[in-house]
Amino acid sequence: MFTKKGNLVKLRRRVLLGLMALGVGLSAVLVLSLGEASLRGSLQEGDIALRSIYAPFNFSYASEKIDAAATDRLRARAANGILPVYEMNLKQANLEMEKLQAFLEVIVGVQKGEKSKEEAVLVAQDLFGEELRAEMLDKLLDSNPERIEKLARILDSTVFSLNLSGLMALSERDRLLENRVSQIMIRDDEELVEQAKDVSLLLSPEEVLARIPAFLLDEFPEDRRFRETAVILANRLVVQTLVPREDITGERKQAAMDAVEPVYQRVEVRRGQLVVSRGRRIARDHIMQLDEIARLQVRSNRALHATGMIILVSLFVILFFLCVDLIRRTKRETPIKYYSLLGTIILLSVVLYKGIVLSPLPSYCMPVALASILVVLLVNTEVAIVVTVILSLLAGLISGMNLNVALVTFLGGVFAAYFARNARRRAQILQAGFAAAVVQFLCIVAIGLINELSVSVFVQEGFWGFGNGMVSAILVTGLLPLFEWGFKIITNISLIEWSDLNHPLMKEMAVKAPGTYHHSMTVGNLCEAATEAIGGNALLARVGAYFHDIGKIDKAEYFTENQVNLEDKEIHEKLTPAMSRLIIINHVKNGLECARKHNLPQAIADFIPGHHGTSLVFYFYVRALEKTPQDEELEEESFRYPGPKPQTRETAVSLLADSVEAACRSMENPTPERIKELVRKIINNKFIDGQLDECELTLRDLERIADAFLRILVGMHHSRVKYPPDDRGRPVEGSKEGPNAEGQSPVLPKKQAKKNPS
């Protein structure tokens, strides 16, 4: 059952890793595919070509010379696409309609006896002159008011409404049709709207006048004379309402012509033709040719391009898994966190490199050293070298298959990783950046000498590489806290800050539990020496040991190292073994709660349960056995710490150091031989008890740990020199270094001083 569950966990982890690797790879390839093509790389106008470039195929490109004829044709076409603008002008039609309505009101007034006939004659002469004869006027006056009102409604709703549809002069319409203008834009300034209308649907005033008699015949079929009079009245309402606005049309045509981009002359380039020669300064024309080649390459070789990208993705995934494998060997705690960290750094680096290529900056500004230093500090040196290889190859690929860029960034990244290993101060990060800067500068200079470039050219690019290294180190100092916080990882630089003994927990421990404080300092020294001997993180081991017993602060009097008088030593005699066991074991739980309260990093908090693992609280277990009746069984598991067992080499060393230090402190007459025997016995017991099963300690590591413990413990428990009495016969009170209580060195008798002058 356990095997099946373990296999399932491994399968899930592999699937997750595969998806993560594929996602990072595809994202990186997507970034590589964006922007300018690789043939041009990072070349900008004014740069010096480091190699000759030839056309890979026949193509043509638009030069900077304008093709005037083609441009004029496009502008004429744009101008012809603008519809002529006509304004809807109803002022004249409205005026005529008002006069006609006033005339008909006078006619109705005469019929009703409200106005005189002479008044109607004057209005008719003013409006129509001789066109409206006297008999026609009499016909209107003789008609009944209902007919006149009907005529007024018909003239308003039918004849006048034709003006609203737009009436254009017949000659104007014919001119538009001859010029093949099928539509016009009718503009209504009052309504602030425009409407396109077909020219063929427009009516002229002449056509409307010709239709009026037939229309009135349908309305008044029984009275010919009345219809003739009505025609004269209706003709007054038919006027031209569409007025051409040539000023607006001209402005719109000019704007359309101005919006047309000029057409440049196309230049033919044959396959194998030299585009730019090595050592020549890049001109605008060279950039245009390289851009056209890049555009056509992507368009014509889509299948080959896709195949290359698939291969790139596969190689990227393989390299990523190789890097993951290195992490698995060195970082057993929450490995997914480190996989995500690496993927993020690689992806952000690729985006940054692509941004540099698309910018005016040279490709030598790609900060591979930035990622190298980050990975060294956050993971380890081996993984940093792998990441440096990946990113330097990608830098060369992004910059246009430029081997020079790949070489420079690779050397700079490797040197930065080497000098940043085991960095404990921010100044060491700057030193690593300086090392990368010098190496990149020298590498660029060497490449310039090999290619026989001008000194001014490669020295200038060399300083770009130098600045790249220094800027990378500065960026690391700013980005490192963000990565530590985001991925919950602690580095040596942060560990130095946590090693400050002025931390509130350390100060509280020194006051409330001085014995535990001294014990923690001693365990820290033991852990640092032993972890350094096996190649682990010695700084993490020392800092973790400082905080491993913070759970004892609240109940310090229950632990032996803090018991200074007889009453303290007898405190457990008043308790049952089970209660004592509970108090002792609970210091792990209390320590974890204290760690959460003070926001201790997880790597340090792991030392709190790890320094005991699942060890047996032996003393109280034996006491419980003595008090347990023979017919009852005592469960050993109830007297064991909750664990987990140490997962890393550093926490495993703390488990051994904690037990060794406590045992040596209680040893009587601690000679080197007895200390050696005790150390090996304790390590062997922990090994047999299975406390080291889940960490990566080998038997050789255990031997080195024992030797490191012995060096420290023997130095601590060395025998003191018994000083002879002074010249007055009084014993000298001195310390192991030799000074007495007042800080003075002891005075030897004169005779003895002569015999032993040293």
C-alpha positions in Angstrom: 0.0 0.0 0.0 2.8 2.4 0.9 4.6 1.6 -2.3 1.5 2.3 -4.4 0.9 5.6 -2.7 4.6 6.6 -3.1 4.5 5.7 -6.8 1.3 7.8 -7.2 3.0 10.8 -5.6 6.0 10.4 -7.8 3.8 10.1 -10.9 1.9 13.3 -10.0 5.2 15.1 -9.4 6.6 14.1 -12.7 3.4 15.1 -14.5 3.5 18.5 -12.8 7.2 18.9 -13.6 6.6 18.0 -17.2 3.8 20.6 -17.5 5.9 23.2 -15.8 8.9 22.5 -18.1 6.7 22.5 -21.2 5.0 25.7 -20.2 8.3 27.5 -19.6 9.8 26.2 -22.8 6.8 27.2 -24.9 6.6 30.6 -23.3 10.3 31.2 -24.0 9.9 30.1 -27.6 6.9 32.4 -28.0 9.1 35.3 -26.7 11.8 34.3 -29.2 9.3 34.5 -32.0 8.3 38.0 -31.3 9.8 41.2 -32.7 12.5 41.5 -35.3 14.0 38.5 -37.1 17.3 37.0 -36.2 19.3 37.9 -39.4 19.4 41.6 -38.4 19.8 40.8 -34.7 20.4 43.9 -32.7 22.0 45.9 -35.5 21.0 49.5 -35.5 21.6 52.4 -37.8 25.2 53.6 -37.2 26.5 50.3 -35.8 29.5 48.5 -37.3 28.8 45.2 -39.0 30.8 42.4 -37.4 30.3 40.1 -40.4 29.3 40.2 -44.0 25.6 39.5 -44.8 24.4 38.2 -48.2 20.9 37.9 -49.5 19.6 34.3 -49.1 17.1 34.6 -51.9 15.7 37.0 -54.5 13.6 39.8 -53.1 12.7 43.4 -53.6 12.2 46.2 -51.0 10.9 49.7 -50.8 13.8 52.2 -50.9 13.7 55.7 -49.5 13.1 57.3 -53.0 9.5 58.3 -53.5 7.6 57.1 -56.7 5.8 60.3 -57.6 3.6 58.8 -60.3 2.4 55.9 -58.1 1.8 58.3 -55.2 -0.2 60.7 -57.3 -2.4 57.8 -58.6 -3.1 56.8 -55.0 -3.9 60.3 -54.0 -6.2 60.8 -56.9 -8.0 57.6 -56.1 -8.4 58.7 -52.5 -9.8 62.1 -53.6 -12.2 60.4 -56.0 -13.5 58.3 -53.2 -14.8 61.5 -51.4 -18.5 62.1 -52.1 -19.4 65.7 -53.2 -21.1 67.6 -50.4 -24.5 69.3 -51.0 -26.3 71.4 -48.4 -30.0 71.1 -47.9 -31.3 74.7 -48.2 -35.1 75.1 -47.5 -35.1 78.8 -46.8 -36.6 79.7 -50.2 -39.1 76.9 -50.1 -40.2 77.8 -46.6 -40.7 81.5 -47.6 -42.8 80.5 -50.6 -44.9 78.2 -48.5 -45.5 81.0 -45.9 -46.6 83.4 -48.7 -48.9 80.9 -50.3 -50.5 80.0 -46.9 -51.1 83.7 -46.3 -52.7 84.1 -49.7 -55.0 81.1 -49.1 -55.9 82.6 -45.7 -56.9 85.8 -47.4 -59.1 83.8 -49.9 -60.9 82.0 -47.1 -61.3 85.4 -45.2 -63.0 86.9 -48.3 -65.3 83.8 -48.6 -66.3 84.2 -44.9 -66.8 88.0 -45.3 -63.9 88.8 -43.0 -61.7 90.4 -45.8 -62.5 92.3 -49.0 -61.9 91.2 -52.5 -59.7 94.1 -53.2 -57.3 92.9 -50.5 -57.2 89.4 -52.2 -56.5 91.1 -55.6 -53.5 93.0 -54.1 -52.0 89.9 -52.5 -52.5 87.9 -55.8 -50.8 90.6 -57.9 -47.9 90.8 -55.4 -47.3 87.0 -55.5 -48.2 85.9 -59.0 -48.4 89.1 -61.1 -50.1 88.6 -64.4 -49.7 84.8 -64.1 -52.8 84.5 -62.0 -55.5 85.9 -64.2 -58.7 87.5 -62.8 -60.9 84.6 -63.7 -58.6 82.2 -61.8 -58.8 84.5 -58.8 -62.6 84.6 -59.1 -62.6 80.8 -59.3 -60.8 80.6 -56.0 -63.1 83.1 -54.4 -66.1 81.2 -55.7 -64.9 77.9 -54.3 -66.2 76.9 -50.9 -63.7 77.1 -47.9 -63.5 73.4 -47.5 -62.0 73.1 -51.0 -59.5 75.8 -50.3 -58.4 74.2 -47.1 -58.1 70.8 -48.9 -55.9 72.5 -51.5 -53.7 74.0 -48.7 -53.3 70.6 -47.0 -52.3 68.9 -50.4 -49.8 71.6 -51.2 -48.2 71.3 -47.7 -48.1 67.5 -47.3 -47.3 66.5 -50.9 -45.8 69.3 -53.1 -43.8 71.0 -50.3 -42.6 67.6 -48.9 -40.8 66.9 -52.2 -38.4 69.7 -51.3 -37.4 67.8 -48.2 -36.2 64.9 -50.4 -33.8 67.2 -52.1 -34.3 68.8 -55.5 -31.2 69.3 -57.7 -30.9 71.3 -60.9 -31.2 69.1 -64.0 -27.9 70.3 -65.4 -26.1 69.6 -62.2 -27.4 66.1 -62.0 -26.5 65.4 -65.6 -23.0 66.7 -64.9 -22.6 64.3 -61.9 -23.8 61.3 -63.9 -21.5 62.1 -66.8 -18.5 62.2 -64.3 -19.7 58.8 -62.9 -20.5 60.2 -59.5 -23.1 57.8 -58.2 -23.7 59.3 -54.8 -23.6 62.6 -53.0 -23.4 63.6 -49.3 -26.4 65.7 -48.3 -25.6 67.9 -45.3 -28.2 69.4 -43.1 -26.6 72.1 -40.9 -29.8 72.6 -38.8 -30.0 68.9 -37.9 -26.2 68.5 -37.9 -26.5 65.3 -39.9 -25.2 64.0 -43.2 -26.7 61.3 -45.4 -25.4 59.7 -48.6 -27.9 59.5 -51.4 -27.8 58.0 -55.0 -27.7 60.7 -57.7 -30.1 58.6 -59.8 -32.8 58.9 -57.2 -32.7 62.7 -57.1 -35.5 64.8 -58.8 -35.1 68.1 -60.5 -37.6 71.0 -60.1 -38.5 70.6 -63.7 -39.5 67.0 -63.2 -41.6 67.9 -60.2 -43.4 70.6 -62.1 -44.2 68.2 -64.9 -45.9 65.8 -62.4 -48.1 68.4 -60.6 -51.0 68.6 -63.2 -51.5 64.8 -63.2 -51.4 64.7 -59.4 -54.0 67.5 -59.1 -56.2 65.8 -61.6 -56.5 62.9 -59.2 -57.4 65.2 -56.4 -59.8 67.5 -58.3 -61.1 65.6 -61.3 -64.4 67.6 -61.7 -63.1 71.2 -62.1 -60.5 71.9 -64.8 -60.3 75.7 -64.1 -59.7 75.1 -60.4 -56.9 72.6 -61.2 -55.3 75.2 -63.6 -55.3 77.7 -60.7 -54.0 75.1 -58.3 -51.1 74.3 -60.6 -50.0 78.0 -60.7 -50.1 78.0 -56.8 -48.1 74.7 -56.6 -45.5 75.9 -59.0 -44.5 78.5 -56.4 -43.4 75.8 -54.0 -41.1 73.9 -56.3 -37.5 75.3 -55.9 -34.0 73.9 -56.0 -33.1 72.8 -52.4 -29.6 71.1 -52.9 -26.8 73.6 -53.0 -23.3 72.4 -53.8 -20.6 73.0 -51.1 -17.4 72.9 -53.1 -15.4 74.4 -50.1 -16.3 71.5 -47.8 -15.8 68.9 -50.7 -12.4 70.4 -51.5 -11.2 70.3 -47.8 -12.2 66.6 -47.6 -10.5 65.7 -50.8 -7.3 67.4 -49.6 -7.4 65.6 -46.3 -7.8 62.3 -48.0 -4.9 63.0 -50.3 -2.7 64.1 -47.4 -3.5 60.8 -45.5 -2.1 58.7 -48.4 1.4 57.4 -47.5 4.0 58.0 -50.2 4.9 55.1 -52.4 8.6 54.3 -52.4 10.5 52.9 -55.3 11.2 49.1 -55.1 14.8 47.9 -55.5 15.5 44.4 -56.7 18.1 42.3 -54.9 19.4 39.0 -56.3 20.3 35.9 -54.3 23.9 36.0 -53.1 24.1 39.8 -53.5 26.1 41.5 -50.7 23.8 43.3 -48.4 26.4 44.7 -46.0 30.1 44.0 -45.7 32.0 43.4 -42.5 33.4 46.5 -40.8 31.0 48.8 -42.7 28.7 51.2 -40.8 25.1 50.2 -41.0 23.0 52.7 -43.0 19.2 53.1 -43.2 19.1 51.2 -46.5 20.9 48.2 -44.9 18.3 48.1 -42.2 15.5 48.1 -44.7 17.0 45.2 -46.6 17.6 43.1 -43.5 14.1 43.7 -42.3 12.6 42.6 -45.6 14.8 39.5 -45.6 13.6 38.7 -42.1 9.9 39.2 -43.0 10.2 37.0 -46.1 12.1 34.3 -44.2 9.3 33.9 -41.7 6.6 34.0 -44.3 8.3 31.6 -46.8 9.8 29.1 -44.4 6.9 28.6 -42.0 7.2 24.8 -41.9 10.9 24.9 -41.3 10.5 27.7 -38.7 7.9 25.6 -36.9 10.1 22.5 -37.0 13.1 24.5 -35.6 10.9 25.8 -32.8 9.7 22.3 -31.9 13.3 21.1 -31.7 14.2 24.1 -29.5 11.3 23.4 -27.2 12.4 19.8 -26.8 16.0 20.7 -26.0 14.8 23.4 -23.6 12.6 20.9 -21.8 15.5 18.4 -21.5 17.9 21.1 -20.2 15.3 22.2 -17.7 14.8 18.6 -16.4 18.6 18.2 -16.1 18.6 21.3 -13.9 15.6 19.9 -11.9 17.6 16.7 -11.4 20.4 18.7 -9.8 18.0 20.4 -7.5 16.5 17.1 -6.4 19.9 16.0 -5.3 20.6 19.1 -3.2 17.2 20.5 -2.2 14.8 17.9 -0.9 12.5 20.4 0.9 9.5 21.5 -1.2 11.3 20.9 -4.6 8.3 22.3 -6.6 9.2 25.7 -5.1 12.6 25.6 -6.6 11.3 24.4 -10.0 8.9 27.4 -10.1 11.8 29.7 -9.1 14.0 28.5 -11.9 11.2 28.7 -14.4 10.5 32.3 -13.4 14.1 33.4 -13.6 14.6 31.8 -17.0 11.4 33.2 -18.4 12.0 36.7 -17.0 15.5 36.6 -18.4 14.3 35.6 -21.9 11.8 38.5 -21.9 14.5 40.9 -20.7 16.9 39.7 -23.4 14.3 40.1 -26.1 13.5 43.6 -24.9 17.2 44.5 -25.2 17.4 43.1 -28.8 14.3 45.2 -29.7 15.8 48.3 -28.1 18.7 50.4 -29.4 21.1 48.8 -26.8 23.7 46.3 -28.1 23.3 42.6 -27.5 26.3 42.6 -25.1 23.9 44.2 -22.6 22.1 40.9 -22.0 22.6 40.4 -18.2 23.1 36.7 -18.0 25.2 37.3 -14.9 22.0 38.6 -13.2 20.4 35.2 -13.4 23.6 33.4 -12.6 24.1 35.3 -9.3 20.4 34.9 -8.4 20.5 31.2 -8.9 23.7 30.8 -6.9 22.3 32.7 -4.0 18.8 31.1 -4.1 19.7 27.5 -5.1 23.4 26.4 -5.5 26.4 26.8 -7.8 25.8 23.6 -9.8 22.3 24.7 -10.9 23.6 28.2 -11.6 26.1 26.8 -14.1 23.4 24.9 -15.9 21.1 27.9 -16.0 24.0 30.0 -17.3 24.6 27.6 -20.2 20.9 27.7 -21.1 20.6 31.5 -20.9 23.9 32.2 -22.8 22.7 29.9 -25.6 19.3 31.7 -25.7 21.1 35.0 -25.7 23.1 34.1 -28.8 19.9 32.8 -30.4 17.9 35.9 -29.6 20.6 38.2 -30.9 20.6 36.5 -34.3 22.6 33.3 -33.9 25.4 35.4 -32.7 28.1 33.1 -31.2 30.0 36.1 -29.9 27.2 37.2 -27.7 26.7 33.6 -26.4 30.4 33.3 -25.6 30.7 36.6 -23.8 27.5 36.1 -21.7 28.5 32.5 -20.9 32.0 33.4 -19.6 30.6 36.4 -17.7 27.8 34.3 -16.1 30.1 31.5 -15.1 32.7 33.8 -13.4 29.8 35.6 -11.7 28.5 32.3 -10.3 31.9 31.3 -9.1 32.6 34.5 -7.2 29.1 34.7 -5.8 29.2 31.2 -4.2 28.9 31.2 -0.4 28.3 35.0 -0.5 27.4 36.2 2.9 27.6 40.0 2.3 26.2 42.3 -0.3 29.7 43.5 -1.1 30.5 40.0 -2.3 27.6 40.3 -4.8 29.2 43.5 -6.2 32.5 41.6 -6.3 30.9 38.9 -8.4 29.4 41.5 -10.7 32.8 43.2 -11.0 34.4 39.8 -12.0 31.7 39.3 -14.7 32.2 42.9 -15.9 36.0 42.4 -16.3 35.6 39.0 -18.0 33.0 40.3 -20.4 35.1 43.4 -21.2 38.2 41.3 -21.9 36.2 38.8 -24.0 34.7 41.5 -26.2 38.1 43.1 -26.7 39.5 39.7 -27.7 36.7 39.1 -30.2 37.4 42.6 -31.6 41.1 41.8 -32.0 40.3 38.5 -33.7 37.9 40.2 -36.2 40.4 43.0 -36.8 37.8 45.7 -35.9 38.6 49.3 -35.1 39.9 49.8 -31.5 37.2 52.5 -30.9 34.5 50.0 -31.9 35.4 47.0 -29.7 36.5 49.2 -26.7 33.1 50.9 -26.8 31.3 47.6 -26.9 33.6 46.3 -24.2 32.5 49.0 -21.9 28.9 48.0 -22.6 29.8 44.5 -21.4 31.6 45.9 -18.4 28.6 48.0 -17.4 26.4 45.0 -18.0 28.2 43.1 -15.2 28.1 45.9 -12.7 24.4 46.6 -13.4 23.6 42.9 -13.0 25.1 42.9 -9.5 23.2 46.1 -8.5 19.9 44.6 -9.8 20.6 41.4 -7.8 20.8 43.4 -4.6 17.4 44.8 -5.4 15.7 41.7 -6.7 17.0 39.2 -4.2 14.6 40.2 -1.3 11.7 40.0 -3.7 12.6 36.4 -4.7 13.3 35.5 -1.1 9.9 36.8 -0.1 8.0 35.5 -3.1 9.4 31.9 -3.0 9.9 31.7 0.8 13.7 31.0 0.4 16.4 32.2 2.7 19.9 33.0 1.5 23.2 33.4 3.3 22.8 37.2 3.2 19.5 36.9 5.0 21.0 34.3 7.4 23.6 36.8 8.4 20.8 39.2 9.4 19.1 36.4 11.4 22.4 35.5 13.1 22.3 38.8 14.9 22.1 38.0 18.6 20.2 41.2 19.3 17.1 39.6 17.9 14.3 39.9 20.4 14.1 36.1 20.7 17.8 35.8 21.5 17.6 38.6 24.0 14.6 37.1 25.7 16.3 33.6 25.8 19.4 35.1 27.3 17.3 36.6 30.2 14.7 33.9 30.8 16.7 30.8 29.8 20.4 31.6 30.1 21.3 27.9 30.2 19.4 27.2 27.0 21.0 30.3 25.4 24.5 29.1 26.2 23.5 25.6 25.0 22.2 27.1 21.7 25.4 29.0 21.1 27.5 25.9 21.7 25.3 23.8 19.5 25.6 26.5 16.8 29.4 26.2 16.9 29.2 22.5 16.7 26.7 22.6 13.8 28.7 25.1 11.8 31.9 23.1 12.1 30.3 19.8 11.3 28.2 21.1 8.4 31.2 22.8 6.8 33.1 19.5 7.1 30.4 17.7 5.0 29.9 20.5 2.4 26.6 21.7 3.7 25.3 25.2 4.5 27.3 25.9 7.6 25.7 29.3 8.1 22.2 27.9 8.0 23.2 25.2 10.5 24.6 27.7 12.9 21.6 30.1 12.7 19.1 27.3 12.9 20.8 26.0 16.0 20.5 29.5 17.6 16.7 29.2 17.4 16.2 25.5 17.8 15.2 25.6 21.5 13.2 28.8 21.6 10.2 26.7 22.8 11.9 26.4 26.2 11.7 30.1 27.0 8.3 30.0 28.7 9.1 27.0 30.9 12.8 27.3 31.2 12.9 26.0 34.8 11.8 22.5 33.6 15.0 22.0 31.6 18.3 20.9 33.2 20.5 23.5 31.7 18.5 26.3 33.3 18.3 24.7 36.8 20.7 26.4 39.1 19.6 25.3 42.6 18.4 22.2 44.3 14.8 23.2 44.3 14.9 23.6 40.5 16.5 20.2 40.1 13.8 18.5 42.1 10.9 20.1 40.1 10.3 16.9 38.0 10.3 14.8 41.2 6.9 16.4 42.0 5.5 15.4 38.6 4.5 12.1 37.0 6.7 10.9 34.2 3.8 11.4 31.8 3.5 15.0 32.8 7.2 15.6 32.6 7.2 14.0 29.2 4.4 16.3 28.0 6.3 19.4 29.2 9.5 18.3 27.6 8.0 17.3 24.3 5.8 20.5 24.1 8.8 22.7 23.8 8.8 21.7 20.1 5.2 22.8 19.6 5.8 26.0 21.6 8.9 26.7 19.5 7.0 26.3 16.2 4.3 28.7 17.5 6.9 31.2 18.6 8.6 30.9 15.1 5.3 31.7 13.4 4.7 34.6 15.7 8.2 36.1 15.0 8.0 35.2 11.2 11.0 33.0 11.3 11.9 31.6 7.8 10.8 28.1 7.2 14.4 26.9 6.7 15.2 28.1 10.3 11.9 26.9 11.8 12.6 23.4 10.4 15.4 23.1 13.1 12.8 23.2 15.9 11.2 19.8 15.2 14.2 18.5 13.3 16.7 18.7 16.2 14.8 15.9 18.0 13.2 14.1 15.1 11.2 11.2 16.6 13.7 10.5 19.4 12.8 8.9 22.7 12.6 11.0 25.8 14.7 8.3 27.4 15.0 9.5 31.0 11.3 9.9 31.7 10.5 6.8 29.6 12.7 4.8 32.1 11.0 6.4 35.0 7.6 5.5 33.6 8.7 1.9 33.1 9.8 1.8 36.8 6.4 2.9 37.9 4.4 0.8 35.5 3.0 -2.5 36.8 4.5 -5.6 35.2 1.1 -6.7 33.8 0.7 -3.4 31.9 2.4 -2.3 28.8 3.9 1.1 28.3 3.7 2.5 24.7 7.1 3.7 23.7 5.7 5.9 20.9 4.0 8.1 23.5 7.4 9.1 24.9 8.8 10.1 21.4 8.9 13.5 19.9 6.3 14.2 17.2 9.0 14.7 14.5 9.4 14.8 11.6 12.8 13.3 11.3 15.5 15.5 9.8 15.0 16.1 6.1 18.2 17.9 5.4 21.8 17.5 6.3 21.8 20.7 8.3 18.9 19.7 10.6 20.4 16.2 10.9 23.6 17.7 12.2 21.7 19.8 14.6 20.0 16.6 16.0 23.4 15.1 16.6 25.0 18.3 18.0 22.1 18.8 20.4 22.5 15.4 21.9 26.3 15.4 22.0 26.5 18.8 23.6 23.9 17.9 26.3 25.7 14.6 27.1 29.2 16.2 27.3 27.9 18.9 29.6 26.7 16.3 32.1 29.9 14.2 31.8 32.2 14.0 34.8 35.9 14.3 34.1 35.5 14.9 30.3 38.8 13.6 28.9 39.4 13.5 25.1 39.1 9.7 25.1 35.8 9.7 27.0 34.4 12.5 24.8 35.4 10.6 21.6 33.7 7.5 22.9 30.6 9.4 23.9 30.3 11.2 20.6 30.6 8.0 18.5 28.1 6.2 20.8 25.5 9.0 20.4 25.9 9.2 16.7 25.7 5.4 16.4 22.5 5.3 18.6 20.8 7.9 16.5 21.7 6.0 13.3 20.4 2.8 14.7 17.2 4.5 16.0 16.5 5.6 12.4 16.6 9.3 13.0 18.9 9.8 10.0 16.9 7.7 7.5 15.3 10.7 5.7 18.3 12.9 5.2 21.2 12.5 2.8 24.0 11.7 5.2 26.5 9.0 4.3 28.7 7.0 6.7 31.6 9.1 5.6 29.7 12.2 6.5 29.0 10.8 9.9 32.7 10.2 10.4 33.5 13.8 9.4 30.8 15.1 11.7 32.2 13.1 14.6 35.7 14.5 14.0 34.4 18.1 13.8 32.5 17.6 17.1 35.6 16.2 18.8 37.7 19.3 17.8 35.2 21.6 19.3 34.3 19.6 22.4 37.9 18.8 23.3 38.8 22.5 23.0 35.8 23.4 25.3 36.5 20.8 27.9 40.3 21.0 28.1 42.1 20.8 31.4 43.1 24.0 33.2 46.7 24.9 34.1 47.3 25.0 37.9 49.2 28.2 38.5 52.0 28.3 41.1 51.8 30.7 44.0 53.2 34.2 43.6 56.3 35.5 45.3 54.2 36.2 48.4 53.0 32.6 48.6 49.4 33.4 47.5 47.7 31.3 44.8 47.2 33.1 41.5 43.5 33.4 40.4 43.6 33.2 36.6 41.5 32.0 33.7 42.5 29.7 30.9 44.1 32.6 29.0 46.2 33.4 32.0 45.2 36.9 33.4 44.1 37.0 37.0 41.0 38.6 38.5 42.3 42.1 38.0 43.2 41.4 34.4 47.0 41.2 35.1 49.2 38.3 34.0 50.6 36.2 36.9 54.1 36.9 38.1 56.4 34.0 38.2 59.1 33.6 40.8 62.4 35.1 39.7 64.3 31.8 39.7 61.5 30.1 37.7 61.4 33.0 35.3 65.1 32.5 34.6 64.7 28.8 34.0 61.6 29.3 31.8 61.9 32.7 30.2 59.1 32.0 27.7 
